[in-house]
Amino acid sequence: MRVVFAGTPEVAVPSLRLLLDSPRHDVVGVISRPDAASGRGRSLVRSPIAQLADEHGIEVMTPRRLTDAGVLDQLRSWRPDCGAVVAYGGLVPPGLLTLPTHGWVNLHFSVLPAWRGAAPVQHAIAAGDEVTGASTFRLEEGLDTGPVYGVITETITATDTSGDLLDRLARSGAELLVSTLDGIDDGSLTPVAQAGAGVTHAPKVDVDDARIRWDLPAHIVERRIRAHTPAPGAWTTLDGARIKIGPVGKAEPLASDVAAPSPGSLRVTKRTVDVATTTEPVRLSWVQPPGKKAMPAADWARGARLTDDTVLG
């Protein structure tokens, strides 16, 4: 089939790469988000998907919106049989949904109808889900509501960050996407409507969502930190300055005769830094102070001369 691929970040690269290697499909064009400023010099940088397409000599379109002038004509010139979407970062407008002969197939990183929206992996980890996965479905006007072609599942381990889980789903999801396109091409796949029950939503996660609330139970704090690692990055404050916090572990519980410290209070030793929550304390692994590289929590505490009187947040 003649396929148009729409995607932007690194997580979409395995899908485009596998599609480029497929003998059954021809990637005739790529749509990606516009070049973005990056680094200290704020120079414009191509998205990972646009860079991969450039390497293979594939024409790339980078409109701000798919409703922009010229987008429709460009898509028509590519004469796509199908569109494939992986983490593009923009909506396909109704007027373009039926332009490819077989419509658009979206690879979404959840088992639909669970976690419809922009941040399914982050929300699955934060919620304490034990299993997630990826789904391919046909795009329609609703948000992630279209009929499903195929599903794979993936166990969420006790130490998975959103980055870890997305890496695995990007690879297994790429195989699902290509097999879905194979099935559409040979007529062996028909999408099935999503179940009406079990719908949950996963709105976009921003920096404010990643602020650590030490006034929650330890297991909730631990999940939320993993959910927001590496992006946008879990954080707290110390004396008004924002510091990033890496995944936390279990700490030794307080003695029964010791009064519970206020949430965010530190317990510092030569080798460990523990933070109080509303239940048991958690142990910090690494910390990234403003303008510095990430470092072991004990090194940070020693350099900052922190004591048990210190309170985060």
N, C-alpha and C positions, 0 to 999 in steps of 0.2 A: 504494500500500500504506500501511497504518497502521504507522508506524515508531516504535519507542522508541530513543532515542539515548543511549548511555552513554559519557561522556568527561569529561576534567577540564582538562588544560593547554592552553596557547595552540596547541600543535601540532595539536590536534583541532578548532580553530575553523574552518579552511577546509572541513572535511568537513561540519560541522553547517550552516555558512552555505550551502554548495552544495546540501545536502539541503533546506534551507528554501526555496531558490529553485526546486526541482524541481517541475514541474507534475504529476508522476506519483505523488508521495509526500506523505503528511501526517504530520508529526512530532507525535505525540500526547502525548509525555511525554519528559522528560530525566532521566537519573540521573547525578549527579556526586558527587565526594568532598565531605565536609563543609567548611564555611567554615574557613579557616586563619588563624592569627595572622600579621600582616605589619607591617613598618615599625617605627619606634622605639617607637611607642605600643602595638604588638602588638595592634592592633584586628583583629577578625575581617573577612576579605575573602572575597567569593564567588569561586569559580573562574572562569576565563575562559569556560568552557562554560555555567556557571550564569548568568553575567551576560548572555551572548548570548540564552539562553532567556528570561530575565526581560524583555529588551527586546522579545521577540516574543510575550510573554504566554503562554508555554508552561509548564505545570506542571512543577516540578522537585522531585525526590526526592534527598535527600543523606544516605543512611544510612551508618553506619560500616562495616557489612558488609551484603551482600545476603542474609544469613541472618537479619537483624534482623526482629523482629516488625513486621508491617504491610507489608513489602516485597511479599510474594506477593499480598496483596489489592490493593495499589495497581497492580501490574502487570496483574492480571486486569481491573481496572476500565478500563485503557487499551485493552484488547482488541487487542494488537499482532499484525500479520501477520508482522513481522520485527523483530529487534533489531539495531542497528548499534553496534559498539564501536570506539572509537578512543582509545587511551591513557587508559583509564578509571582504572587504578591499583588494581584489585581483581578478584578472581575471580568469575565467574558460577557459582554452585553448581549441582551436578547437578540439583537439583529445579526449577531455573528454565530449564534448557537447552531443554526442549521446550515451554515455555509459549507463545512466539510460534509461529504456524502454520508458518513457514519457519525456525525456529530463530534463531540469532544469527550475524551476519557480523562478523568482526574484520578491521580494516585493520591490518596489521603491517608495520613498516618494514624488511623484508628480503625476499630472494627465498628463500622457504621451500623446503627444510628448513634452509637456512643461518640461523644466528643466531636460534634460538628463545630467547625470554626477554625480560627487561625493558629491555635496553639494546643493541639490535641495531646501531644506527648507531655508537655509541661503539666497540663491539667490531670492527666492520668496518673503521673507520679505523685503529684500533690494530694490527690484523692486517695492514695494508697492502693490503687488497682494492682492486682497480681498478674494480670494478662492484658496485653493490648495487641496491636497488629497493624495491618494496612489493608485498605480496600481500594478497588478500582470501581468507579461508577460513572455513569453518563451525566454530564453536566446538564442542568436545567436552571430555571430562573431562581429557585429557592437555594438557600445556603446549604450546600452539601446534602441535599435532599434527594438527589437523583437515584434511579435504579442501579443496583450493584451487579457488576460482572463477576468479581472474584474477591476472595478474602484470604489473608494469611494471618497467623497469630504468632505472638512473641511474648515470652515470659519476661516480666519485669523483676529483676533481681533486687535484693535488699540494698545494693550499693550503686545501682544505676543512677547516673545523672541524666538529664535530658539529652546531653551531648552523646553519651554512651549509647543510649537507646536509639536516638535518631541515626547514628552511624550504622547500627545493625539493620534498622528498618529501611534505610536508604538502599542497602544492598539487596535485601530480600524483596523489597518493594519494587526494585527495578526489574527483577525477574518476573514478578507478578504483572507489571505493566506490559512487558513485551509479550508474555503469554496471552494476556488479554487481547492485545492487538492481533496476535496470531489467530485467536479464536474468532474475532470479529471478521478478519480477512477470509477465513475459510467457512464462515457461517455456523460454526459450532457453538457460539456463545450468544445467549440472550439475557439481557439484564433483568434482574428480579427486583421488584419494588421493596423498599426498606420497610422493616417492621414499624408499626406505629408505637410500640412500647419500647422503653429503654433509651429514649432520646435524652442526651445530655449535651451541653454546649461548652465550647472552649474558646472564649473570646481572646483577642490578642493580649499578650502579657507585656506590660511596660515596666519601666524602672521602678515606679512607685509600688507595683505589685510585688517586686522582689525585695522590698524592705523586710527584714526579719522582725517578727513580733515575738519577743522573748516571753510575753505574757500568755503564751499558749503552751499546751502540754509538749513534752520533749519529742514525742513521736511525730507530732504535727510540724514542729520546728524543723526536725531532721528531713522530713519529706519535702517541705517547701524549699529548703536550701538545695537539695538535689534537683528539684524541679527547675530551679532557676540558674543552674550551673551547666554550661558556661554563660548562657545568655538569658536574660540581660545581666546576670550576675547578682547573687544574693549579697545584701549589704546591711550594715548597721552603722551607727555613729559612735564616735568617741570624742568628747569635748567639742561637739558640733561638726567634726570632720567625718566624711563618709569613708568607710573601709569595707572592702569586699571580704567575704567569708567563704571558705571552701566547705565541702561536705563535713559534717560532724559525726562523731561516734559516741558511744556510751561512756559515761564517766562513773567513777565509784559513787554509790549513793551516800548521802549524808548520814552521819550517825543519828540514831533515834533521839538522842538528847540534845541535838543541835537545832536551833531555831531555823526555819526555812528562810533563806535569804530572798531579797526582792528580785524579781525577774531581771535578767541582764547583769547581775552581780558576778564578778569574776572570782575564781579560786585559782591562784597561781602557785605553781611549784617550779623547780628548776627544769623539769621536763614536760610539764603539762599546763594547759590552760583550759579550765572548765567554766561554763556559763550557766547560771541558774535559769530555769524555766518555772512554770507553775507546777511541774511534777519533779522528776529527777533532773540533775544537770546534764549538759551535753559537753563533749570534749572537742575543742577546735583542732582542725588538722593544719590548715594554712590560712594566712591572712595577707591581704594586699593593702597596705596603707596608701594614702593619696600620693601619686607621683613616684611610687616605688614598685618593684617587682614583688610577686607573691613570695612569701617566706614561711617556714615552719612557725606555728603559733608561739612556741616557747621562745624562739629567737626574737620574734616581734615583741613579746611581753618584756623580755630582758632589755632589749634596746630602748623600749619606751618607758622602762622602769615602772611597770604596772604592779599594783598590789591588790590585795583582796578588797580594798576600799573602792576599786574602780568599778563603774557601772556602764555597760554598753546600752546604746539606744536612747 
